[in-house]
Amino acid sequence: MGSGGGTPGRRGADRGTGAGGFTGQAMHVRVKRKDTTFFLNVAPTDYVLEVKQRLQDLTERDPSEQQLIKGRAVLDDAKSLAEQRIENDDVIALVFKSGEGEFEPIDIDSFAGAKEGAAEAENEPAGA
């Protein structure tokens, strides 16, 4: 079930799963912003605000300056991932608030097909 070795450019936050008895419900999501992907272990019962707080440790941006988006829907801080139909291996876009107080547009490679493309990339042999 584990994968061997790390991949350059990947950052992870593997805290919080298992400790609350949610080991069976643990899942992974990929949060993408520009050319960076954050791999997070989460539980369906985690609230979006909790995910943003984990991202704060990685991005040094306050949760109020972050917006998480799945498809075209902005995720609600006060709702759980399960309530917003976030599933294992989903790709979520991360955007930051700009100086004018508005959120920047999504800027990641092939956001719509990111889930399928990443699955193909994970199956490629290492060390090529």
Backbone as CSV, one residue per row, in Angstrom:
resi,resn,N_x,N_y,N_z,CA_x,CA_y,CA_z,C_x,C_y,C_z
1,MET,0.807,-1.190,0.000,0.000,0.000,0.000,0.850,1.253,0.000
2,GLY,2.076,1.174,0.528,2.938,2.339,0.551,3.658,2.489,-0.766
3,SER,4.217,3.683,-0.987,4.980,3.915,-2.191,6.411,4.166,-1.789
4,GLY,7.327,3.777,-2.615,8.732,3.915,-2.277,9.263,5.267,-2.681
5,GLY,10.045,5.873,-1.791,10.758,7.097,-2.108,9.888,8.304,-2.321
6,GLY,10.480,9.472,-2.152,9.746,10.710,-2.355,9.944,11.207,-3.770
7,THR,9.150,12.159,-4.143,9.251,12.775,-5.443,9.559,14.250,-5.249
8,PRO,10.570,14.770,-5.937,10.882,16.191,-5.789,9.670,17.059,-6.085
9,GLY,9.536,18.140,-5.345,8.439,19.064,-5.568,7.181,18.709,-4.808
10,ARG,7.156,17.562,-4.156,5.966,17.176,-3.399,6.160,17.562,-1.947
11,ARG,5.107,18.047,-1.356,5.116,18.371,0.058,3.964,17.628,0.693
12,GLY,4.146,17.169,1.912,3.073,16.425,2.555,2.836,16.885,3.971
13,ALA,1.634,16.641,4.440,1.269,16.889,5.830,0.494,15.665,6.273
14,ASP,1.179,14.802,6.974,0.577,13.533,7.356,0.227,13.510,8.832
15,ARG,-0.438,14.539,9.286,-0.823,14.569,10.683,-2.313,14.353,10.797
16,GLY,-2.704,13.909,11.977,-4.119,13.907,12.290,-4.880,12.666,11.932
17,THR,-4.346,11.746,11.171,-5.105,10.555,10.873,-4.715,9.470,11.839
18,GLY,-5.646,8.692,12.224,-5.391,7.588,13.132,-5.571,7.979,14.577
19,ALA,-5.163,9.159,14.975,-5.213,9.559,16.373,-6.639,9.651,16.898
20,GLY,-7.571,10.026,16.040,-8.949,10.187,16.483,-9.804,8.963,16.222
21,GLY,-9.181,7.839,15.914,-9.944,6.635,15.667,-10.543,6.583,14.270
22,PHE,-10.059,7.399,13.347,-10.607,7.449,12.000,-9.729,6.706,11.003
23,THR,-8.889,5.795,11.486,-7.948,5.126,10.607,-8.649,4.481,9.425
24,GLY,-9.795,3.829,9.648,-10.527,3.184,8.573,-11.093,4.169,7.580
25,GLN,-11.272,5.412,7.985,-11.846,6.428,7.110,-10.790,7.358,6.537
26,ALA,-9.527,7.139,6.879,-8.475,8.036,6.404,-8.452,8.043,4.884
27,MET,-8.178,9.201,4.338,-8.081,9.325,2.891,-7.034,10.382,2.570
28,HIS,-6.650,10.428,1.333,-5.661,11.391,0.869,-6.314,12.346,-0.119
29,VAL,-5.925,13.606,-0.037,-6.338,14.591,-1.039,-5.087,15.317,-1.510
30,ARG,-5.158,15.799,-2.723,-4.077,16.603,-3.272,-4.574,18.024,-3.415
31,VAL,-3.861,18.938,-2.793,-4.202,20.354,-2.874,-3.155,20.993,-3.780
32,LYS,-3.638,21.567,-4.901,-2.726,22.109,-5.906,-2.839,23.620,-6.009
33,ARG,-1.668,24.251,-6.136,-1.589,25.679,-6.396,-0.390,25.916,-7.299
34,LYS,-0.643,26.481,-8.447,0.387,26.718,-9.467,1.116,25.402,-9.738
35,ASP,2.440,25.351,-9.515,3.177,24.120,-9.811,3.485,23.309,-8.551
36,THR,2.775,23.583,-7.458,3.009,22.891,-6.191,1.796,22.039,-5.831
37,THR,2.070,20.835,-5.357,1.023,19.940,-4.892,1.311,19.559,-3.452
38,PHE,0.333,19.749,-2.589,0.426,19.338,-1.190,-0.392,18.064,-1.029
39,PHE,0.213,17.023,-0.478,-0.477,15.761,-0.241,-0.866,15.719,1.228
40,LEU,-2.161,15.631,1.502,-2.650,15.649,2.874,-3.399,14.371,3.211
41,ASN,-3.136,13.852,4.403,-3.957,12.783,4.962,-5.078,13.467,5.726
42,VAL,-6.297,13.135,5.401,-7.459,13.756,6.038,-8.477,12.680,6.373
43,ALA,-9.481,13.071,7.121,-10.624,12.200,7.403,-11.866,12.880,6.847
44,PRO,-12.859,12.117,6.439,-14.091,12.724,5.926,-14.743,13.669,6.927
45,THR,-14.481,13.453,8.215,-15.077,14.289,9.253,-14.299,15.582,9.505
46,ASP,-13.135,15.748,8.873,-12.369,16.988,9.014,-13.129,18.131,8.355
47,TYR,-13.097,19.276,9.014,-13.712,20.472,8.446,-12.723,21.164,7.508
48,VAL,-13.240,21.886,6.546,-12.400,22.603,5.592,-11.476,23.568,6.328
49,LEU,-11.956,24.216,7.366,-11.109,25.130,8.134,-9.901,24.392,8.714
50,GLU,-10.096,23.151,9.163,-8.971,22.365,9.685,-7.941,22.083,8.595
51,VAL,-8.410,21.810,7.403,-7.503,21.575,6.280,-6.725,22.856,5.989
52,LYS,-7.397,23.997,6.005,-6.726,25.276,5.767,-5.691,25.562,6.854
53,GLN,-5.979,25.166,8.090,-5.012,25.362,9.170,-3.763,24.511,8.946
54,ARG,-3.921,23.310,8.425,-2.755,22.494,8.077,-1.978,23.143,6.948
55,LEU,-2.697,23.680,5.970,-2.038,24.346,4.850,-1.310,25.609,5.303
56,GLN,-1.804,26.246,6.341,-1.138,27.437,6.869,0.294,27.098,7.288
57,ASP,0.488,25.938,7.888,1.826,25.513,8.293,2.748,25.348,7.087
58,LEU,2.194,24.973,5.947,2.988,24.724,4.748,3.158,25.963,3.872
59,THR,2.146,26.832,3.853,2.161,27.978,2.934,2.458,29.304,3.619
60,GLU,2.356,29.320,4.950,2.518,30.551,5.731,1.480,31.604,5.361
61,ARG,0.299,31.132,4.953,-0.827,32.025,4.652,-1.967,31.691,5.592
62,ASP,-2.552,32.706,6.186,-3.657,32.537,7.118,-4.856,31.884,6.412
63,PRO,-5.606,31.029,7.135,-6.784,30.404,6.513,-7.755,31.405,5.883
64,SER,-7.850,32.615,6.438,-8.757,33.615,5.860,-8.273,34.104,4.496
65,GLU,-7.000,33.866,4.179,-6.436,34.262,2.894,-6.413,33.111,1.897
66,GLN,-6.991,31.962,2.286,-7.016,30.777,1.433,-8.440,30.479,0.974
67,GLN,-8.537,29.943,-0.206,-9.822,29.455,-0.697,-9.553,28.099,-1.348
68,LEU,-10.346,27.094,-0.966,-10.228,25.760,-1.540,-11.401,25.528,-2.474
69,ILE,-11.109,24.961,-3.639,-12.124,24.804,-4.679,-12.062,23.397,-5.248
70,LYS,-13.227,22.761,-5.335,-13.330,21.465,-6.018,-14.269,21.667,-7.201
71,GLY,-13.757,21.390,-8.381,-14.548,21.667,-9.577,-14.754,23.166,-9.681
72,ARG,-15.991,23.589,-9.610,-16.297,25.023,-9.632,-16.867,25.490,-8.292
73,ALA,-16.885,24.598,-7.299,-17.485,24.921,-6.004,-16.423,25.325,-4.985
74,VAL,-16.638,26.477,-4.366,-15.783,26.915,-3.272,-16.198,26.140,-2.023
75,LEU,-15.225,25.533,-1.351,-15.530,24.737,-0.165,-15.798,25.634,1.032
76,ASP,-16.801,25.271,1.807,-17.263,26.027,2.967,-16.475,25.612,4.204
77,ASP,-15.823,26.581,4.859,-15.010,26.314,6.045,-15.771,25.585,7.146
78,ALA,-17.057,25.848,7.268,-17.857,25.317,8.379,-18.424,23.935,8.092
79,LYS,-18.101,23.358,6.938,-18.621,22.032,6.593,-17.486,21.023,6.538
80,SER,-17.850,19.761,6.777,-16.851,18.694,6.709,-16.560,18.351,5.252
81,LEU,-15.470,17.637,5.057,-15.128,17.191,3.707,-16.212,16.272,3.156
82,ALA,-16.738,15.389,4.012,-17.793,14.466,3.572,-19.036,15.221,3.133
83,GLU,-19.395,16.271,3.866,-20.583,17.059,3.507,-20.442,17.706,2.133
84,GLN,-19.198,17.927,1.708,-18.951,18.582,0.423,-18.471,17.584,-0.629
85,ARG,-18.687,16.299,-0.330,-18.410,15.203,-1.264,-16.958,15.129,-1.706
86,ILE,-16.049,15.421,-0.780,-14.635,15.241,-1.047,-14.323,13.768,-0.783
87,GLU,-13.691,13.134,-1.750,-13.407,11.707,-1.669,-11.907,11.457,-1.719
88,ASN,-11.529,10.214,-1.411,-10.132,9.814,-1.461,-9.543,10.133,-2.834
89,ASP,-8.344,10.692,-2.823,-7.571,11.014,-4.019,-8.150,12.160,-4.840
90,ASP,-9.059,12.950,-4.268,-9.565,14.126,-4.972,-8.478,15.187,-5.092
91,VAL,-8.595,15.997,-6.122,-7.717,17.139,-6.327,-8.514,18.391,-5.994
92,ILE,-7.934,19.225,-5.134,-8.577,20.458,-4.698,-7.645,21.613,-5.057
93,ALA,-8.193,22.648,-5.644,-7.395,23.826,-5.998,-7.292,24.749,-4.791
94,LEU,-6.130,25.371,-4.638,-5.886,26.353,-3.585,-5.560,27.684,-4.249
95,VAL,-6.279,28.724,-3.847,-5.970,30.076,-4.304,-5.846,30.983,-3.091
96,PHE,-5.088,32.055,-3.264,-4.858,33.012,-2.187,-5.555,34.336,-2.482
97,LYS,-5.831,35.054,-1.411,-6.422,36.386,-1.537,-5.333,37.344,-2.016
98,SER,-5.668,38.165,-2.987,-4.705,39.124,-3.533,-4.734,40.408,-2.706
99,GLY,-3.867,41.324,-3.061,-3.782,42.600,-2.358,-5.062,43.410,-2.417
100,GLU,-5.874,43.206,-3.459,-7.130,43.946,-3.605,-8.272,43.318,-2.806
101,GLY,-7.988,42.225,-2.094,-9.021,41.593,-1.287,-9.833,40.544,-2.024
102,GLU,-9.528,40.306,-3.306,-10.213,39.280,-4.075,-9.290,38.078,-4.205
103,PHE,-9.888,36.910,-4.440,-9.079,35.714,-4.606,-8.575,35.619,-6.035
104,GLU,-7.329,35.155,-6.169,-6.731,34.980,-7.489,-7.453,33.865,-8.245
105,PRO,-7.327,33.836,-9.563,-7.933,32.739,-10.332,-7.142,31.446,-10.124
106,ILE,-7.782,30.326,-10.398,-7.103,29.038,-10.309,-6.004,29.005,-11.366
107,ASP,-4.806,28.606,-10.952,-3.669,28.548,-11.864,-2.888,27.260,-11.606
108,ILE,-3.423,26.146,-12.104,-2.722,24.866,-12.004,-2.843,24.146,-13.328
109,ASP,-1.886,23.273,-13.585,-1.893,22.516,-14.836,-3.080,21.581,-14.887
110,SER,-3.834,21.663,-15.948,-4.962,20.778,-16.259,-5.775,20.388,-15.033
111,PHE,-6.359,21.388,-14.373,-7.142,21.134,-13.153,-8.258,20.138,-13.396
112,ALA,-8.950,20.242,-14.511,-10.083,19.362,-14.775,-9.660,17.911,-14.883
113,GLY,-8.494,17.644,-15.462,-8.051,16.270,-15.635,-6.961,15.871,-14.670
114,ALA,-6.770,16.629,-13.603,-5.663,16.378,-12.691,-5.741,15.005,-12.039
115,LYS,-6.928,14.557,-11.681,-7.049,13.267,-11.004,-6.610,12.136,-11.928
116,GLU,-7.034,12.149,-13.175,-6.684,11.092,-14.105,-5.202,11.162,-14.458
117,GLY,-4.682,12.353,-14.712,-3.280,12.509,-15.079,-2.347,12.076,-13.968
118,ALA,-2.690,12.370,-12.737,-1.844,11.987,-11.616,-1.829,10.482,-11.452
119,ALA,-2.953,9.832,-11.693,-3.010,8.372,-11.573,-2.086,7.737,-12.599
120,GLU,-2.038,8.294,-13.808,-1.140,7.771,-14.828,0.294,7.995,-14.425
121,ALA,0.637,9.172,-13.888,1.991,9.490,-13.488,2.465,8.582,-12.358
122,GLU,1.581,8.215,-11.452,1.961,7.359,-10.341,2.299,5.954,-10.814
123,ASN,1.804,5.538,-11.964,2.057,4.201,-12.483,3.312,4.120,-13.346
124,GLU,3.965,5.267,-13.595,5.174,5.263,-14.410,6.334,4.733,-13.583
125,PRO,7.284,4.026,-14.221,8.456,3.529,-13.484,9.312,4.679,-12.989
126,ALA,9.913,4.491,-11.834,10.749,5.526,-11.231,12.141,5.495,-11.858
127,GLY,12.829,6.629,-11.773,14.211,6.708,-12.194,14.422,6.865,-13.677
128,ALA,13.428,7.301,-14.408,13.581,7.447,-15.866,14.327,8.706,-16.194
